[in-house]
Amino acid sequence: MVIPILEGILKGLVLWIYGLILDGVNAMANALLDVFNMDLSYFEQYAPVTGDIMQIIIATGWALLMGNMAFQAMRSMAAGIGFEGEDPKILFTRTFVFGFLLVASRQICEIGLGVTGTVMGLMRIPDAVEINTPDESMLGAFDAAWIWMVIIGIILIWQIVKFFFEIGERYVVLAVLTIMAPLAFGMGGSKNTEDIFKGWARMYGSMCVMMLMNVVFLKLLLSAMSTVPTGAGIIPWLIFVVAIARVGRKVDDLVCRVGLNPARTGDPLGRGIPVMVSMMVAKNLGKTLAGTFAANRQNMGHLLRLLSHLGQTGDRP
């Protein structure tokens, strides 16, 4: 009689905690929809120092543009003694053009963000996110169905939370690229430094594509989770949903293979920490075992010499 009561109390406690976690993830998902507005309003609201940093970045961009022009002009004047320089007319024209682009760098970035936001609007971003996980009635074929429900739900929630963090990182990268745009335009005034500007432009466009990929995989994830099968069919469904979330986090690698240049988000170092810790533990354990073996060997040698000495003493008349 006592065991069923304890089992009921345990079940109620676990399901209550599980419900709190699910409600928290749903709230997180709904708050994340603000990221898909494709502007810096959210970033500037919760990081007010952004405006001051942008003013400094614009001044630094002008310093780079003018300094680069002066340096390249000096190289052109020293062309007679072996230095390779650019045509002064082309150099001054490029500097003038990129000076105009530097002043309008924020507006240019907003145009790119606006185009991306328009495409996102055509994809019909959901107004609210509701994460559906299997309930106990869908797992009737399993023994202790509520335990399986909690395990499957925790697996799904963990994968979804990691995907949400990946979306947040991509948004921050895009915002930082927008803030640093004057530096990129400041390096475009010369042919010798235009590769820096081209690299920034390629990465900026690629990150806009990554924001579109976020919407695509979010809609795929929500669509897959809205059709939960019953019985044994829930196992391949779980694998399918987890695969969508994992591919959504790794899609930057796929985009790189296509030829674009997005920033690879995530934490590669974090994935290597368990291996590093294991190697350190194994190394320390090996040192400890080696020291213990050496000490025991030395003590055994002392013991054998002592026994030999006692044996020789015992043989004397």
MARLUMDO-131131 format. One line per 8 residues: their letters; for each residue x negated, y, z of C-alpha. Coordinates in nm, 4 decimals. Example, Ala and Ser with C-alpha at 12.3 -4.5 7.8 and 13.67 -1.06 7.14 Angstrom:
2
as	-1.2300 -0.4500 0.7800 | -1.3670 -0.1060 0.7140 .
END
This chain:
317
mvipileg	0.0000 0.0000 0.0000 | -0.2876 0.2320 0.0804 | -0.4706 0.1743 -0.2526 | -0.1803 0.2910 -0.4774 | -0.1430 0.6034 -0.2615 | -0.5146 0.6832 -0.2897 | -0.5040 0.6122 -0.6632 | -0.2117 0.8516 -0.7024 .
ilkglvlw	-0.3935 1.1232 -0.5059 | -0.7096 1.0742 -0.7145 | -0.5114 1.0811 -1.0385 | -0.3323 1.3990 -0.9389 | -0.6591 1.5702 -0.8419 | -0.8389 1.4708 -1.1632 | -0.5476 1.5740 -1.3841 | -0.5207 1.9073 -1.2010 .
iyglildg	-0.8898 1.9831 -1.2581 | -0.8600 1.8676 -1.6185 | -0.5628 2.1001 -1.6712 | -0.7592 2.3952 -1.5315 | -1.0484 2.3227 -1.7678 | -0.8142 2.2956 -2.0661 | -0.6409 2.6238 -1.9784 | -0.9796 2.7953 -1.9456 .
vnamanal	-1.0929 2.6708 -2.2867 | -0.7670 2.7874 -2.4446 | -0.8168 3.1329 -2.2913 | -1.1762 3.1380 -2.4216 | -1.0608 3.0418 -2.7699 | -0.7982 3.3173 -2.7791 | -1.0510 3.5766 -2.6591 | -1.2918 3.4635 -2.9305 .
ldvfnmdl	-1.0502 3.5785 -3.2011 | -1.1707 3.9361 -3.1400 | -1.5028 3.8354 -3.2977 | -1.3324 3.7756 -3.6330 | -1.2433 4.1444 -3.6697 | -1.5793 4.1839 -3.8473 | -1.6800 4.5171 -3.6967 | -1.9062 4.6306 -3.4141 .
syfeqyap	-1.6272 4.7650 -3.1936 | -1.6422 4.4692 -2.9538 | -2.0238 4.4759 -2.9499 | -2.0377 4.8511 -2.8837 | -1.7623 4.8323 -2.6215 | -1.9463 4.5834 -2.3997 | -2.3004 4.6976 -2.4907 | -2.2663 5.0803 -2.4762 .
vtgdimqi	-2.6402 5.1288 -2.5208 | -2.5957 5.0261 -2.8860 | -2.5380 5.3889 -2.9958 | -2.8629 5.5100 -2.8374 | -3.0566 5.2199 -2.9873 | -2.9189 5.2955 -3.3343 | -3.0342 5.6575 -3.3112 | -3.3852 5.5411 -3.2263 .
iiatgwal	-3.3766 5.2822 -3.5052 | -3.2733 5.5467 -3.7606 | -3.5612 5.7723 -3.6538 | -3.8005 5.4783 -3.6740 | -3.6672 5.3927 -4.0212 | -3.7405 5.7462 -4.1411 | -4.0915 5.7261 -3.9943 | -4.1526 5.3973 -4.1770 .
lmgnmafq	-4.0160 5.5354 -4.5046 | -4.2244 5.8553 -4.4960 | -4.5336 5.6837 -4.3602 | -4.5151 5.4131 -4.6244 | -4.4790 5.6765 -4.8975 | -4.7829 5.8681 -4.7692 | -4.9904 5.5516 -4.7426 | -4.9004 5.4305 -5.0923 .
amrsmaag	-4.9673 5.7801 -5.2336 | -5.3136 5.7769 -5.0767 | -5.3784 5.4389 -5.2353 | -5.2748 5.5806 -5.5725 | -5.5148 5.8729 -5.5302 | -5.7951 5.6292 -5.4464 | -5.7223 5.4110 -5.7495 | -6.0445 5.5325 -5.9126 .
igfegedp	-6.2595 5.3622 -5.6489 | -6.0952 5.0205 -5.6723 | -5.7700 5.0523 -5.4734 | -5.4487 4.9425 -5.6452 | -5.1726 5.1975 -5.6175 | -4.8206 5.2513 -5.7467 | -4.7075 5.5039 -6.0017 | -4.6426 5.8236 -5.7994 .
kilftrtf	-4.3245 5.9038 -5.9965 | -4.1766 5.5604 -5.9237 | -4.2921 5.5787 -5.5617 | -4.1257 5.9157 -5.4957 | -3.8091 5.8100 -5.6801 | -3.7778 5.4890 -5.4764 | -3.8423 5.6829 -5.1564 | -3.5661 5.9310 -5.2437 .
vfgfllva	-3.3184 5.6534 -5.3267 | -3.3935 5.4526 -5.0119 | -3.3841 5.7701 -4.8035 | -3.0236 5.8172 -4.9173 | -2.9501 5.4500 -4.8472 | -3.1074 5.4813 -4.5017 | -2.8741 5.7695 -4.4120 | -2.5744 5.5641 -4.5311 .
srqiceig	-2.7005 5.2313 -4.3917 | -2.4191 5.2022 -4.1363 | -2.1545 5.2718 -4.4008 | -2.3149 5.0211 -4.6391 | -2.3082 4.7526 -4.3686 | -1.9452 4.8368 -4.2907 | -1.8592 4.7816 -4.6570 | -2.0133 4.4340 -4.6387 .
lgvtgtvm	-1.8315 4.3619 -4.3137 | -1.5068 4.4934 -4.4602 | -1.5310 4.2673 -4.7657 | -1.6006 3.9705 -4.5390 | -1.3083 4.0663 -4.3154 | -1.0790 4.0867 -4.6177 | -1.1724 3.7350 -4.7242 | -1.1133 3.6188 -4.3667 .
glmripda	-0.7704 3.7803 -4.3774 | -0.6886 3.5858 -4.6914 | -0.7796 3.2701 -4.5004 | -0.5141 3.3657 -4.2428 | -0.6967 3.3642 -3.9130 | -0.4631 3.2215 -3.6464 | -0.3107 3.4725 -3.4066 | -0.3559 3.2326 -3.1153 .
veintpde	-0.5523 2.9154 -3.0550 | -0.4007 2.6190 -2.8758 | -0.6222 2.3168 -2.8200 | -0.4216 1.9971 -2.8243 | -0.5708 1.6909 -2.6594 | -0.4152 1.3430 -2.6352 | -0.1699 1.2879 -2.3533 | -0.1112 0.9702 -2.1582 .
smlgafda	0.1806 0.8551 -2.3737 | -0.0434 0.8395 -2.6834 | -0.2783 0.5971 -2.5083 | -0.0220 0.3459 -2.3939 | -0.2184 0.0602 -2.5495 | -0.5103 0.1247 -2.3141 | -0.5367 0.0208 -1.9505 | -0.5594 0.3179 -1.7125 .
awiwmvii	-0.4503 0.5460 -1.9971 | -0.4879 0.8631 -1.7914 | -0.8593 0.7949 -1.7415 | -0.9070 0.7524 -2.1171 | -0.7066 1.0712 -2.1711 | -0.9399 1.2687 -1.9465 | -1.2561 1.1193 -2.1018 | -1.1426 1.1904 -2.4589 .
giiliwqi	-1.0281 1.5392 -2.3605 | -1.3609 1.6226 -2.1939 | -1.5516 1.5055 -2.5038 | -1.3375 1.7256 -2.7279 | -1.3585 2.0254 -2.4948 | -1.7385 1.9972 -2.4728 | -1.7766 1.9902 -2.8517 | -1.5353 2.2810 -2.8966 .
vkfffeig	-1.7085 2.4936 -2.6331 | -2.0456 2.4400 -2.8013 | -1.8909 2.5389 -3.1344 | -1.7498 2.8563 -2.9757 | -2.0926 2.9499 -2.8413 | -2.2348 2.8972 -3.1887 | -1.9757 3.1402 -3.3307 | -2.0701 3.3940 -3.0627 .
eryvvlav	-2.4399 3.3653 -3.1474 | -2.3723 3.4205 -3.5178 | -2.1681 3.7311 -3.4369 | -2.4521 3.8713 -3.2246 | -2.7054 3.8011 -3.5014 | -2.4875 3.9837 -3.7553 | -2.4477 4.2792 -3.5175 | -2.8241 4.2984 -3.4567 .
ltimapla	-2.8903 4.2882 -3.8329 | -2.6467 4.5794 -3.8727 | -2.8227 4.7771 -3.5998 | -3.1650 4.7092 -3.7554 | -3.0513 4.8010 -4.1092 | -3.2359 5.1408 -4.1131 | -3.5676 4.9599 -4.0603 | -3.4975 4.7393 -4.3630 .
fgmggskn	-3.4046 5.0375 -4.5811 | -3.7129 5.2188 -4.4557 | -3.9318 4.9419 -4.5965 | -3.7705 4.9471 -4.9429 | -3.9416 5.2631 -5.0706 | -4.2453 5.0751 -5.2043 | -4.2904 4.7703 -5.4227 | -4.5442 4.6347 -5.1748 .
tedifkgw	-4.2902 4.6289 -4.8902 | -3.9651 4.5710 -5.0792 | -3.9759 4.1990 -4.9907 | -3.8911 4.2962 -4.6319 | -3.5796 4.4762 -4.7500 | -3.4865 4.1873 -4.9815 | -3.5273 3.9401 -4.6942 | -3.2994 4.1486 -4.4720 .
armygsmc	-3.0373 4.1842 -4.7460 | -3.0438 3.8103 -4.8161 | -3.0090 3.7267 -4.4476 | -2.7310 3.9827 -4.3986 | -2.5276 3.8420 -4.6867 | -2.5931 3.4883 -4.5633 | -2.4686 3.5721 -4.2140 | -2.1500 3.7175 -4.3649 .
vmmlmnvv	-2.1066 3.3828 -4.5398 | -2.1645 3.2093 -4.2055 | -1.8806 3.4103 -4.0507 | -1.6563 3.2808 -4.3288 | -1.7773 2.9284 -4.2501 | -1.6787 2.9866 -3.8874 | -1.3208 3.0531 -3.9935 | -1.3166 2.7521 -4.2269 .
flklllsa	-1.4362 2.5102 -3.9594 | -1.2176 2.6653 -3.6901 | -0.9091 2.6105 -3.9056 | -1.0229 2.2563 -3.9894 | -1.0765 2.1848 -3.6197 | -0.7386 2.3207 -3.5131 | -0.5628 2.1428 -3.7992 | -0.7242 1.8097 -3.7101 .
mstvptga	-0.6379 1.8496 -3.3425 | -0.2747 1.9264 -3.4228 | -0.2185 1.5752 -3.5632 | -0.3135 1.3369 -3.2841 | -0.2536 0.9675 -3.3624 | -0.1423 0.7100 -3.1093 | -0.2871 0.3828 -2.9904 | -0.6180 0.2529 -3.1248 .
giipwlif	-0.6133 0.5075 -3.4089 | -0.7243 0.7696 -3.1610 | -1.0858 0.6413 -3.1651 | -1.1586 0.7208 -3.5354 | -0.9661 1.0468 -3.4896 | -1.1970 1.1396 -3.2021 | -1.5030 1.0663 -3.4171 | -1.3547 1.2756 -3.6986 .
vvaiarvg	-1.2862 1.5791 -3.4786 | -1.6302 1.5616 -3.3143 | -1.7884 1.5365 -3.6602 | -1.6080 1.8541 -3.7729 | -1.7314 2.0427 -3.4665 | -2.0904 1.9186 -3.5094 | -2.1013 2.0013 -3.8811 | -1.9570 2.3444 -3.8011 .
rkvddlvc	-2.2510 2.4059 -3.5668 | -2.5074 2.2796 -3.8177 | -2.3642 2.4376 -4.1317 | -2.6451 2.6965 -4.1301 | -2.8869 2.4175 -4.2257 | -2.6611 2.3207 -4.5155 | -2.6392 2.6818 -4.6314 | -3.0195 2.7061 -4.6195 .
rvglnpar	-3.0430 2.4014 -4.8477 | -2.8142 2.5780 -5.0956 | -3.0597 2.8674 -5.1204 | -2.9261 3.1304 -4.8809 | -3.1170 3.2511 -4.5778 | -2.8992 3.2650 -4.2650 | -3.0476 3.2900 -3.9188 | -3.0481 2.9467 -3.7559 .
tgdplgrg	-2.8634 2.9839 -3.4310 | -2.8495 2.7394 -3.1432 | -3.1294 2.6533 -2.9046 | -3.3909 2.4263 -3.0664 | -3.6082 2.4576 -2.7549 | -3.3228 2.3391 -2.5367 | -3.2943 2.0172 -2.7356 | -3.6619 1.9537 -2.6758 .
ipvmvsmm	-3.6603 2.0144 -2.3023 | -3.5441 1.6618 -2.2058 | -3.8224 1.5124 -2.4173 | -4.0799 1.7464 -2.2654 | -3.9605 1.6699 -1.9137 | -3.9732 1.2961 -1.9846 | -4.3267 1.3260 -2.1198 | -4.4374 1.5247 -1.8124 .
vaknlgkt	-4.2777 1.2719 -1.5785 | -4.4402 0.9823 -1.7646 | -4.7772 1.1597 -1.7596 | -4.7598 1.2314 -1.3865 | -4.6394 0.8789 -1.3175 | -4.9307 0.7382 -1.5181 | -5.1770 0.9529 -1.3234 | -5.0237 0.8411 -0.9959 .
lagtfaan	-5.0377 0.4730 -1.0909 | -5.3950 0.5075 -1.2151 | -5.5016 0.6789 -0.8932 | -5.3250 0.4181 -0.6827 | -5.4860 0.1360 -0.8805 | -5.8309 0.2935 -0.8477 | -5.7867 0.3457 -0.4731 | -5.6635 -0.0107 -0.4214 .
rqnmghll	-5.9507 -0.1442 -0.6288 | -6.2005 0.0485 -0.4203 | -6.0403 -0.0700 -0.0962 | -6.0413 -0.4275 -0.2252 | -6.4123 -0.3961 -0.3038 | -6.4825 -0.2735 0.0500 | -6.2785 -0.5627 0.1897 | -6.4638 -0.8226 -0.0177 .
rllshlgq	-6.8011 -0.6810 0.0848 | -6.6918 -0.6861 0.4499 | -6.5769 -1.0477 0.4251 | -6.9006 -1.1412 0.2518 | -7.1002 -0.9724 0.5260 | -6.8995 -1.1469 0.7965 | -6.9480 -1.4770 0.6193 | -7.3230 -1.4262 0.6033 .
tgdrp	-7.3287 -1.3315 0.9730 | -7.1289 -1.6401 1.0642 | -7.3760 -1.8674 0.8809 | -7.6705 -1.7527 1.0949 | -7.7769 -1.9944 1.3773 .
END
